[in-house]
Amino acid sequence: MPGVGYLGSGSLPMEQLPTFLVAVSAPGAKAQELARLLRMDDACIFARIEDDKVMLDVRTMTDEQIAPVAAAVARAAP
């Protein structure tokens, strides 16, 4: 889905940047737990949470990272 990323860091990001997001959820799993499982996976995926969904920003992924990210999502949200 279309989305917005932010340049800058901390509590005051400086500039919006258009991006595309993939929303990830799993029945019975809270977004915080799903995000934790992705961080702890061997692929070490950091995502943000919006509307109780884990959001993956595809702007930050290379083509080579898509398969490992998909595999990590499958492990975290079977």
mmCIF file as gemmi writes it, N, C-alpha and C atoms, coordinates in Angstrom:
data_model
loop_
_atom_site.group_PDB
_atom_site.id
_atom_site.type_symbol
_atom_site.label_atom_id
_atom_site.label_alt_id
_atom_site.label_comp_id
_atom_site.label_asym_id
_atom_site.label_entity_id
_atom_site.label_seq_id
_atom_site.pdbx_PDB_ins_code
_atom_site.Cartn_x
_atom_site.Cartn_y
_atom_site.Cartn_z
_atom_site.occupancy
_atom_site.B_iso_or_equiv
_atom_site.pdbx_formal_charge
_atom_site.auth_seq_id
_atom_site.auth_asym_id
_atom_site.pdbx_PDB_model_num
ATOM 1 N N . MET Axp A 1 ? 0.842 -1.173 0 1 0 ? 1 A 1
ATOM 2 C CA . MET Axp A 1 ? 0 0 0 1 0 ? 1 A 1
ATOM 3 C C . MET Axp A 1 ? 0.888 1.238 0 1 0 ? 1 A 1
ATOM 4 N N . PRO Axp A 2 ? 0.418 2.323 -0.564 1 0 ? 2 A 1
ATOM 5 C CA . PRO Axp A 2 ? 1.213 3.553 -0.505 1 0 ? 2 A 1
ATOM 6 C C . PRO Axp A 2 ? 1.368 4.016 0.942 1 0 ? 2 A 1
ATOM 7 N N . GLY Axp A 3 ? 2.483 4.619 1.232 1 0 ? 3 A 1
ATOM 8 C CA . GLY Axp A 3 ? 2.729 5.099 2.581 1 0 ? 3 A 1
ATOM 9 C C . GLY Axp A 3 ? 3.734 6.23 2.576 1 0 ? 3 A 1
ATOM 10 N N . VAL Axp A 4 ? 4.16 6.577 3.784 1 0 ? 4 A 1
ATOM 11 C CA . VAL Axp A 4 ? 5.121 7.661 3.968 1 0 ? 4 A 1
ATOM 12 C C . VAL Axp A 4 ? 6.216 7.169 4.896 1 0 ? 4 A 1
ATOM 13 N N . GLY Axp A 5 ? 7.462 7.417 4.501 1 0 ? 5 A 1
ATOM 14 C CA . GLY Axp A 5 ? 8.602 7.192 5.372 1 0 ? 5 A 1
ATOM 15 C C . GLY Axp A 5 ? 9.123 8.549 5.8 1 0 ? 5 A 1
ATOM 16 N N . TYR Axp A 6 ? 10.059 8.559 6.707 1 0 ? 6 A 1
ATOM 17 C CA . TYR Axp A 6 ? 10.573 9.82 7.217 1 0 ? 6 A 1
ATOM 18 C C . TYR Axp A 6 ? 12.095 9.823 7.185 1 0 ? 6 A 1
ATOM 19 N N . LEU Axp A 7 ? 12.645 10.924 6.751 1 0 ? 7 A 1
ATOM 20 C CA . LEU Axp A 7 ? 14.088 11.143 6.824 1 0 ? 7 A 1
ATOM 21 C C . LEU Axp A 7 ? 14.386 11.792 8.164 1 0 ? 7 A 1
ATOM 22 N N . GLY Axp A 8 ? 15.531 11.519 8.705 1 0 ? 8 A 1
ATOM 23 C CA . GLY Axp A 8 ? 15.86 12.043 10.025 1 0 ? 8 A 1
ATOM 24 C C . GLY Axp A 8 ? 15.687 10.936 11.049 1 0 ? 8 A 1
ATOM 25 N N . SER Axp A 9 ? 15.875 11.258 12.294 1 0 ? 9 A 1
ATOM 26 C CA . SER Axp A 9 ? 15.766 10.233 13.32 1 0 ? 9 A 1
ATOM 27 C C . SER Axp A 9 ? 15.277 10.847 14.613 1 0 ? 9 A 1
ATOM 28 N N . GLY Axp A 10 ? 15.103 9.996 15.58 1 0 ? 10 A 1
ATOM 29 C CA . GLY Axp A 10 ? 14.654 10.47 16.881 1 0 ? 10 A 1
ATOM 30 C C . GLY Axp A 10 ? 13.195 10.86 16.862 1 0 ? 10 A 1
ATOM 31 N N . SER Axp A 11 ? 12.822 11.772 17.724 1 0 ? 11 A 1
ATOM 32 C CA . SER Axp A 11 ? 11.421 12.152 17.85 1 0 ? 11 A 1
ATOM 33 C C . SER Axp A 11 ? 10.999 13.221 16.856 1 0 ? 11 A 1
ATOM 34 N N . LEU Axp A 12 ? 11.945 13.779 16.089 1 0 ? 12 A 1
ATOM 35 C CA . LEU Axp A 12 ? 11.607 14.838 15.138 1 0 ? 12 A 1
ATOM 36 C C . LEU Axp A 12 ? 12.125 14.519 13.736 1 0 ? 12 A 1
ATOM 37 N N . PRO Axp A 13 ? 11.473 13.568 13.038 1 0 ? 13 A 1
ATOM 38 C CA . PRO Axp A 13 ? 11.914 13.317 11.671 1 0 ? 13 A 1
ATOM 39 C C . PRO Axp A 13 ? 11.765 14.585 10.839 1 0 ? 13 A 1
ATOM 40 N N . MET Axp A 14 ? 12.678 14.781 9.925 1 0 ? 14 A 1
ATOM 41 C CA . MET Axp A 14 ? 12.77 16.058 9.221 1 0 ? 14 A 1
ATOM 42 C C . MET Axp A 14 ? 11.93 16.151 7.943 1 0 ? 14 A 1
ATOM 43 N N . GLU Axp A 15 ? 11.787 15.068 7.2 1 0 ? 15 A 1
ATOM 44 C CA . GLU Axp A 15 ? 11.14 15.173 5.901 1 0 ? 15 A 1
ATOM 45 C C . GLU Axp A 15 ? 10.404 13.885 5.563 1 0 ? 15 A 1
ATOM 46 N N . GLN Axp A 16 ? 9.208 14.012 4.947 1 0 ? 16 A 1
ATOM 47 C CA . GLN Axp A 16 ? 8.45 12.847 4.512 1 0 ? 16 A 1
ATOM 48 C C . GLN Axp A 16 ? 8.959 12.371 3.158 1 0 ? 16 A 1
ATOM 49 N N . LEU Axp A 17 ? 8.877 11.066 2.953 1 0 ? 17 A 1
ATOM 50 C CA . LEU Axp A 17 ? 9.323 10.466 1.71 1 0 ? 17 A 1
ATOM 51 C C . LEU Axp A 17 ? 8.283 9.427 1.296 1 0 ? 17 A 1
ATOM 52 N N . PRO Axp A 18 ? 7.723 9.533 0.073 1 0 ? 18 A 1
ATOM 53 C CA . PRO Axp A 18 ? 6.738 8.534 -0.347 1 0 ? 18 A 1
ATOM 54 C C . PRO Axp A 18 ? 7.377 7.149 -0.433 1 0 ? 18 A 1
ATOM 55 N N . THR Axp A 19 ? 6.605 6.126 -0.078 1 0 ? 19 A 1
ATOM 56 C CA . THR Axp A 19 ? 7.107 4.759 -0.089 1 0 ? 19 A 1
ATOM 57 C C . THR Axp A 19 ? 5.945 3.801 -0.29 1 0 ? 19 A 1
ATOM 58 N N . PHE Axp A 20 ? 6.241 2.527 -0.291 1 0 ? 20 A 1
ATOM 59 C CA . PHE Axp A 20 ? 5.22 1.491 -0.309 1 0 ? 20 A 1
ATOM 60 C C . PHE Axp A 20 ? 5.439 0.603 0.902 1 0 ? 20 A 1
ATOM 61 N N . LEU Axp A 21 ? 4.337 0.198 1.522 1 0 ? 21 A 1
ATOM 62 C CA . LEU Axp A 21 ? 4.375 -0.602 2.738 1 0 ? 21 A 1
ATOM 63 C C . LEU Axp A 21 ? 3.669 -1.93 2.513 1 0 ? 21 A 1
ATOM 64 N N . VAL Axp A 22 ? 4.131 -2.94 3.226 1 0 ? 22 A 1
ATOM 65 C CA . VAL Axp A 22 ? 3.449 -4.22 3.282 1 0 ? 22 A 1
ATOM 66 C C . VAL Axp A 22 ? 2.984 -4.397 4.719 1 0 ? 22 A 1
ATOM 67 N N . ALA Axp A 23 ? 1.675 -4.572 4.903 1 0 ? 23 A 1
ATOM 68 C CA . ALA Axp A 23 ? 1.115 -4.771 6.239 1 0 ? 23 A 1
ATOM 69 C C . ALA Axp A 23 ? 1.117 -6.26 6.557 1 0 ? 23 A 1
ATOM 70 N N . VAL Axp A 24 ? 1.622 -6.601 7.73 1 0 ? 24 A 1
ATOM 71 C CA . VAL Axp A 24 ? 1.717 -7.998 8.151 1 0 ? 24 A 1
ATOM 72 C C . VAL Axp A 24 ? 0.937 -8.161 9.447 1 0 ? 24 A 1
ATOM 73 N N . SER Axp A 25 ? 0.082 -9.175 9.472 1 0 ? 25 A 1
ATOM 74 C CA . SER Axp A 25 ? -0.624 -9.508 10.712 1 0 ? 25 A 1
ATOM 75 C C . SER Axp A 25 ? -0.825 -11.016 10.742 1 0 ? 25 A 1
ATOM 76 N N . ALA Axp A 26 ? -1.118 -11.535 11.909 1 0 ? 26 A 1
ATOM 77 C CA . ALA Axp A 26 ? -1.373 -12.963 12.071 1 0 ? 26 A 1
ATOM 78 C C . ALA Axp A 26 ? -2.541 -13.127 13.03 1 0 ? 26 A 1
ATOM 79 N N . PRO Axp A 27 ? -3.477 -14.001 12.702 1 0 ? 27 A 1
ATOM 80 C CA . PRO Axp A 27 ? -4.616 -14.213 13.6 1 0 ? 27 A 1
ATOM 81 C C . PRO Axp A 27 ? -4.143 -14.588 14.999 1 0 ? 27 A 1
ATOM 82 N N . GLY Axp A 28 ? -4.671 -13.888 15.983 1 0 ? 28 A 1
ATOM 83 C CA . GLY Axp A 28 ? -4.342 -14.183 17.366 1 0 ? 28 A 1
ATOM 84 C C . GLY Axp A 28 ? -3.016 -13.636 17.852 1 0 ? 28 A 1
ATOM 85 N N . ALA Axp A 29 ? -2.265 -12.958 16.999 1 0 ? 29 A 1
ATOM 86 C CA . ALA Axp A 29 ? -0.964 -12.411 17.414 1 0 ? 29 A 1
ATOM 87 C C . ALA Axp A 29 ? -1.035 -10.889 17.464 1 0 ? 29 A 1
ATOM 88 N N . LYS Axp A 30 ? -0.55 -10.328 18.523 1 0 ? 30 A 1
ATOM 89 C CA . LYS Axp A 30 ? -0.474 -8.871 18.624 1 0 ? 30 A 1
ATOM 90 C C . LYS Axp A 30 ? 0.695 -8.365 17.781 1 0 ? 30 A 1
ATOM 91 N N . ALA Axp A 31 ? 0.53 -7.162 17.261 1 0 ? 31 A 1
ATOM 92 C CA . ALA Axp A 31 ? 1.556 -6.58 16.396 1 0 ? 31 A 1
ATOM 93 C C . ALA Axp A 31 ? 2.895 -6.48 17.119 1 0 ? 31 A 1
ATOM 94 N N . GLN Axp A 32 ? 2.877 -6.139 18.406 1 0 ? 32 A 1
ATOM 95 C CA . GLN Axp A 32 ? 4.125 -6.007 19.153 1 0 ? 32 A 1
ATOM 96 C C . GLN Axp A 32 ? 4.879 -7.332 19.21 1 0 ? 32 A 1
ATOM 97 N N . GLU Axp A 33 ? 4.151 -8.426 19.39 1 0 ? 33 A 1
ATOM 98 C CA . GLU Axp A 33 ? 4.792 -9.737 19.456 1 0 ? 33 A 1
ATOM 99 C C . GLU Axp A 33 ? 5.314 -10.149 18.089 1 0 ? 33 A 1
ATOM 100 N N . LEU Axp A 34 ? 4.547 -9.902 17.05 1 0 ? 34 A 1
ATOM 101 C CA . LEU Axp A 34 ? 4.981 -10.221 15.697 1 0 ? 34 A 1
ATOM 102 C C . LEU Axp A 34 ? 6.238 -9.426 15.334 1 0 ? 34 A 1
ATOM 103 N N . ALA Axp A 35 ? 6.261 -8.15 15.665 1 0 ? 35 A 1
ATOM 104 C CA . ALA Axp A 35 ? 7.44 -7.321 15.398 1 0 ? 35 A 1
ATOM 105 C C . ALA Axp A 35 ? 8.648 -7.829 16.184 1 0 ? 35 A 1
ATOM 106 N N . ARG Axp A 36 ? 8.431 -8.271 17.417 1 0 ? 36 A 1
ATOM 107 C CA . ARG Axp A 36 ? 9.522 -8.813 18.227 1 0 ? 36 A 1
ATOM 108 C C . ARG Axp A 36 ? 10.075 -10.088 17.595 1 0 ? 36 A 1
ATOM 109 N N . LEU Axp A 37 ? 9.188 -10.962 17.122 1 0 ? 37 A 1
ATOM 110 C CA . LEU Axp A 37 ? 9.637 -12.195 16.478 1 0 ? 37 A 1
ATOM 111 C C . LEU Axp A 37 ? 10.461 -11.891 15.223 1 0 ? 37 A 1
ATOM 112 N N . LEU Axp A 38 ? 10.057 -10.891 14.467 1 0 ? 38 A 1
ATOM 113 C CA . LEU Axp A 38 ? 10.812 -10.517 13.267 1 0 ? 38 A 1
ATOM 114 C C . LEU Axp A 38 ? 12.195 -9.96 13.634 1 0 ? 38 A 1
ATOM 115 N N . ARG Axp A 39 ? 12.254 -9.159 14.699 1 0 ? 39 A 1
ATOM 116 C CA . ARG Axp A 39 ? 13.554 -8.623 15.146 1 0 ? 39 A 1
ATOM 117 C C . ARG Axp A 39 ? 14.481 -9.726 15.62 1 0 ? 39 A 1
ATOM 118 N N . MET Axp A 40 ? 13.926 -10.735 16.292 1 0 ? 40 A 1
ATOM 119 C CA . MET Axp A 40 ? 14.726 -11.809 16.868 1 0 ? 40 A 1
ATOM 120 C C . MET Axp A 40 ? 15.081 -12.888 15.839 1 0 ? 40 A 1
ATOM 121 N N . ASP Axp A 41 ? 14.456 -12.868 14.69 1 0 ? 41 A 1
ATOM 122 C CA . ASP Axp A 41 ? 14.726 -13.846 13.637 1 0 ? 41 A 1
ATOM 123 C C . ASP Axp A 41 ? 16.159 -13.679 13.135 1 0 ? 41 A 1
ATOM 124 N N . ASP Axp A 42 ? 16.703 -14.726 12.526 1 0 ? 42 A 1
ATOM 125 C CA . ASP Axp A 42 ? 18.04 -14.64 11.937 1 0 ? 42 A 1
ATOM 126 C C . ASP Axp A 42 ? 18.133 -13.527 10.895 1 0 ? 42 A 1
ATOM 127 N N . ALA Axp A 43 ? 17.015 -13.209 10.232 1 0 ? 43 A 1
ATOM 128 C CA . ALA Axp A 43 ? 17.008 -12.129 9.236 1 0 ? 43 A 1
ATOM 129 C C . ALA Axp A 43 ? 17.032 -10.753 9.892 1 0 ? 43 A 1
ATOM 130 N N . CYS Axp A 44 ? 16.698 -10.667 11.18 1 0 ? 44 A 1
ATOM 131 C CA . CYS Axp A 44 ? 16.758 -9.43 11.969 1 0 ? 44 A 1
ATOM 132 C C . CYS Axp A 44 ? 16.026 -8.282 11.271 1 0 ? 44 A 1
ATOM 133 N N . ILE Axp A 45 ? 14.703 -8.377 11.207 1 0 ? 45 A 1
ATOM 134 C CA . ILE Axp A 45 ? 13.88 -7.408 10.495 1 0 ? 45 A 1
ATOM 135 C C . ILE Axp A 45 ? 13.288 -6.407 11.482 1 0 ? 45 A 1
ATOM 136 N N . PHE Axp A 46 ? 13.539 -5.137 11.237 1 0 ? 46 A 1
ATOM 137 C CA . PHE Axp A 46 ? 12.957 -4.073 12.042 1 0 ? 46 A 1
ATOM 138 C C . PHE Axp A 46 ? 11.83 -3.438 11.24 1 0 ? 46 A 1
ATOM 139 N N . ALA Axp A 47 ? 10.678 -3.301 11.869 1 0 ? 47 A 1
ATOM 140 C CA . ALA Axp A 47 ? 9.495 -2.752 11.211 1 0 ? 47 A 1
ATOM 141 C C . ALA Axp A 47 ? 8.825 -1.773 12.163 1 0 ? 47 A 1
ATOM 142 N N . ARG Axp A 48 ? 7.854 -1.039 11.637 1 0 ? 48 A 1
ATOM 143 C CA . ARG Axp A 48 ? 7.085 -0.159 12.517 1 0 ? 48 A 1
ATOM 144 C C . ARG Axp A 48 ? 5.672 -0.707 12.647 1 0 ? 48 A 1
ATOM 145 N N . ILE Axp A 49 ? 4.968 -0.233 13.644 1 0 ? 49 A 1
ATOM 146 C CA . ILE Axp A 49 ? 3.603 -0.682 13.895 1 0 ? 49 A 1
ATOM 147 C C . ILE Axp A 49 ? 2.657 0.49 13.665 1 0 ? 49 A 1
ATOM 148 N N . GLU Axp A 50 ? 1.635 0.249 12.849 1 0 ? 50 A 1
ATOM 149 C CA . GLU Axp A 50 ? 0.577 1.222 12.595 1 0 ? 50 A 1
ATOM 150 C C . GLU Axp A 50 ? -0.746 0.474 12.572 1 0 ? 50 A 1
ATOM 151 N N . ASP Axp A 51 ? -1.757 1.004 13.236 1 0 ? 51 A 1
ATOM 152 C CA . ASP Axp A 51 ? -3.089 0.396 13.251 1 0 ? 51 A 1
ATOM 153 C C . ASP Axp A 51 ? -3.03 -1.082 13.623 1 0 ? 51 A 1
ATOM 154 N N . ASP Axp A 52 ? -2.22 -1.416 14.615 1 0 ? 52 A 1
ATOM 155 C CA . ASP Axp A 52 ? -2.053 -2.774 15.121 1 0 ? 52 A 1
ATOM 156 C C . ASP Axp A 52 ? -1.607 -3.756 14.04 1 0 ? 52 A 1
ATOM 157 N N . LYS Axp A 53 ? -0.842 -3.265 13.065 1 0 ? 53 A 1
ATOM 158 C CA . LYS Axp A 53 ? -0.233 -4.108 12.041 1 0 ? 53 A 1
ATOM 159 C C . LYS Axp A 53 ? 1.246 -3.783 11.955 1 0 ? 53 A 1
ATOM 160 N N . VAL Axp A 54 ? 2.027 -4.795 11.671 1 0 ? 54 A 1
ATOM 161 C CA . VAL Axp A 54 ? 3.447 -4.61 11.428 1 0 ? 54 A 1
ATOM 162 C C . VAL Axp A 54 ? 3.601 -4.117 9.999 1 0 ? 54 A 1
ATOM 163 N N . MET Axp A 55 ? 4.307 -3.013 9.823 1 0 ? 55 A 1
ATOM 164 C CA . MET Axp A 55 ? 4.464 -2.413 8.502 1 0 ? 55 A 1
ATOM 165 C C . MET Axp A 55 ? 5.915 -2.543 8.044 1 0 ? 55 A 1
ATOM 166 N N . LEU Axp A 56 ? 6.1 -3.184 6.896 1 0 ? 56 A 1
ATOM 167 C CA . LEU Axp A 56 ? 7.42 -3.324 6.295 1 0 ? 56 A 1
ATOM 168 C C . LEU Axp A 56 ? 7.539 -2.307 5.173 1 0 ? 56 A 1
ATOM 169 N N . ASP Axp A 57 ? 8.575 -1.509 5.208 1 0 ? 57 A 1
ATOM 170 C CA . ASP Axp A 57 ? 8.807 -0.478 4.198 1 0 ? 57 A 1
ATOM 171 C C . ASP Axp A 57 ? 9.676 -1.074 3.099 1 0 ? 57 A 1
ATOM 172 N N . VAL Axp A 58 ? 9.071 -1.342 1.924 1 0 ? 58 A 1
ATOM 173 C CA . VAL Axp A 58 ? 9.818 -1.999 0.854 1 0 ? 58 A 1
ATOM 174 C C . VAL Axp A 58 ? 10.854 -1.075 0.219 1 0 ? 58 A 1
ATOM 175 N N . ARG Axp A 59 ? 10.753 0.217 0.452 1 0 ? 59 A 1
ATOM 176 C CA . ARG Axp A 59 ? 11.759 1.152 -0.062 1 0 ? 59 A 1
ATOM 177 C C . ARG Axp A 59 ? 13.136 0.837 0.511 1 0 ? 59 A 1
ATOM 178 N N . THR Axp A 60 ? 13.155 0.242 1.681 1 0 ? 60 A 1
ATOM 179 C CA . THR Axp A 60 ? 14.426 -0.032 2.35 1 0 ? 60 A 1
ATOM 180 C C . THR Axp A 60 ? 14.974 -1.425 2.035 1 0 ? 60 A 1
ATOM 181 N N . MET Axp A 61 ? 14.294 -2.189 1.156 1 0 ? 61 A 1
ATOM 182 C CA . MET Axp A 61 ? 14.732 -3.549 0.834 1 0 ? 61 A 1
ATOM 183 C C . MET Axp A 61 ? 15.363 -3.613 -0.548 1 0 ? 61 A 1
ATOM 184 N N . THR Axp A 62 ? 16.408 -4.422 -0.656 1 0 ? 62 A 1
ATOM 185 C CA . THR Axp A 62 ? 16.979 -4.715 -1.967 1 0 ? 62 A 1
ATOM 186 C C . THR Axp A 62 ? 16.275 -5.952 -2.527 1 0 ? 62 A 1
ATOM 187 N N . ASP Axp A 63 ? 16.418 -6.193 -3.809 1 0 ? 63 A 1
ATOM 188 C CA . ASP Axp A 63 ? 15.815 -7.377 -4.429 1 0 ? 63 A 1
ATOM 189 C C . ASP Axp A 63 ? 16.298 -8.661 -3.744 1 0 ? 63 A 1
ATOM 190 N N . GLU Axp A 64 ? 17.555 -8.691 -3.35 1 0 ? 64 A 1
ATOM 191 C CA . GLU Axp A 64 ? 18.128 -9.873 -2.714 1 0 ? 64 A 1
ATOM 192 C C . GLU Axp A 64 ? 17.549 -10.126 -1.32 1 0 ? 64 A 1
ATOM 193 N N . GLN Axp A 65 ? 16.979 -9.11 -0.7 1 0 ? 65 A 1
ATOM 194 C CA . GLN Axp A 65 ? 16.44 -9.257 0.653 1 0 ? 65 A 1
ATOM 195 C C . GLN Axp A 65 ? 14.989 -9.715 0.675 1 0 ? 65 A 1
ATOM 196 N N . ILE Axp A 66 ? 14.312 -9.682 -0.458 1 0 ? 66 A 1
ATOM 197 C CA . ILE Axp A 66 ? 12.874 -9.99 -0.468 1 0 ? 66 A 1
ATOM 198 C C . ILE Axp A 66 ? 12.607 -11.428 -0.02 1 0 ? 66 A 1
ATOM 199 N N . ALA Axp A 67 ? 13.311 -12.395 -0.565 1 0 ? 67 A 1
ATOM 200 C CA . ALA Axp A 67 ? 13.078 -13.801 -0.189 1 0 ? 67 A 1
ATOM 201 C C . ALA Axp A 67 ? 13.369 -14.062 1.295 1 0 ? 67 A 1
ATOM 202 N N . PRO Axp A 68 ? 14.503 -13.585 1.842 1 0 ? 68 A 1
ATOM 203 C CA . PRO Axp A 68 ? 14.733 -13.801 3.278 1 0 ? 68 A 1
ATOM 204 C C . PRO Axp A 68 ? 13.695 -13.105 4.165 1 0 ? 68 A 1
ATOM 205 N N . VAL Axp A 69 ? 13.238 -11.942 3.76 1 0 ? 69 A 1
ATOM 206 C CA . VAL Axp A 69 ? 12.201 -11.243 4.541 1 0 ? 69 A 1
ATOM 207 C C . VAL Axp A 69 ? 10.9 -12.039 4.485 1 0 ? 69 A 1
ATOM 208 N N . ALA Axp A 70 ? 10.516 -12.501 3.304 1 0 ? 70 A 1
ATOM 209 C CA . ALA Axp A 70 ? 9.296 -13.305 3.171 1 0 ? 70 A 1
ATOM 210 C C . ALA Axp A 70 ? 9.385 -14.582 4.021 1 0 ? 70 A 1
ATOM 211 N N . ALA Axp A 71 ? 10.542 -15.215 4.039 1 0 ? 71 A 1
ATOM 212 C CA . ALA Axp A 71 ? 10.726 -16.424 4.841 1 0 ? 71 A 1
ATOM 213 C C . ALA Axp A 71 ? 10.608 -16.109 6.33 1 0 ? 71 A 1
ATOM 214 N N . ALA Axp A 72 ? 11.16 -14.984 6.762 1 0 ? 72 A 1
ATOM 215 C CA . ALA Axp A 72 ? 11.068 -14.596 8.178 1 0 ? 72 A 1
ATOM 216 C C . ALA Axp A 72 ? 9.626 -14.305 8.56 1 0 ? 72 A 1
ATOM 217 N N . VAL Axp A 73 ? 8.88 -13.657 7.683 1 0 ? 73 A 1
ATOM 218 C CA . VAL Axp A 73 ? 7.463 -13.382 7.953 1 0 ? 73 A 1
ATOM 219 C C . VAL Axp A 73 ? 6.712 -14.712 8.07 1 0 ? 73 A 1
ATOM 220 N N . ALA Axp A 74 ? 6.994 -15.659 7.191 1 0 ? 74 A 1
ATOM 221 C CA . ALA Axp A 74 ? 6.34 -16.963 7.257 1 0 ? 74 A 1
ATOM 222 C C . ALA Axp A 74 ? 6.641 -17.684 8.575 1 0 ? 74 A 1
ATOM 223 N N . ARG Axp A 75 ? 7.863 -17.544 9.057 1 0 ? 75 A 1
ATOM 224 C CA . ARG Axp A 75 ? 8.223 -18.164 10.351 1 0 ? 75 A 1
ATOM 225 C C . ARG Axp A 75 ? 7.525 -17.479 11.529 1 0 ? 75 A 1
ATOM 226 N N . ALA Axp A 76 ? 7.41 -16.156 11.458 1 0 ? 76 A 1
ATOM 227 C CA . ALA Axp A 76 ? 6.836 -15.391 12.574 1 0 ? 76 A 1
ATOM 228 C C . ALA Axp A 76 ? 5.318 -15.429 12.587 1 0 ? 76 A 1
ATOM 229 N N . ALA Axp A 77 ? 4.714 -15.554 11.413 1 0 ? 77 A 1
ATOM 230 C CA . ALA Axp A 77 ? 3.245 -15.51 11.309 1 0 ? 77 A 1
ATOM 231 C C . ALA Axp A 77 ? 2.748 -16.718 10.523 1 0 ? 77 A 1
ATOM 232 N N . PRO Axp A 78 ? 2.901 -17.914 11.079 1 0 ? 78 A 1
ATOM 233 C CA . PRO Axp A 78 ? 2.507 -19.12 10.328 1 0 ? 78 A 1
ATOM 234 C C . PRO Axp A 78 ? 1.006 -19.204 10.096 1 0 ? 78 A 1
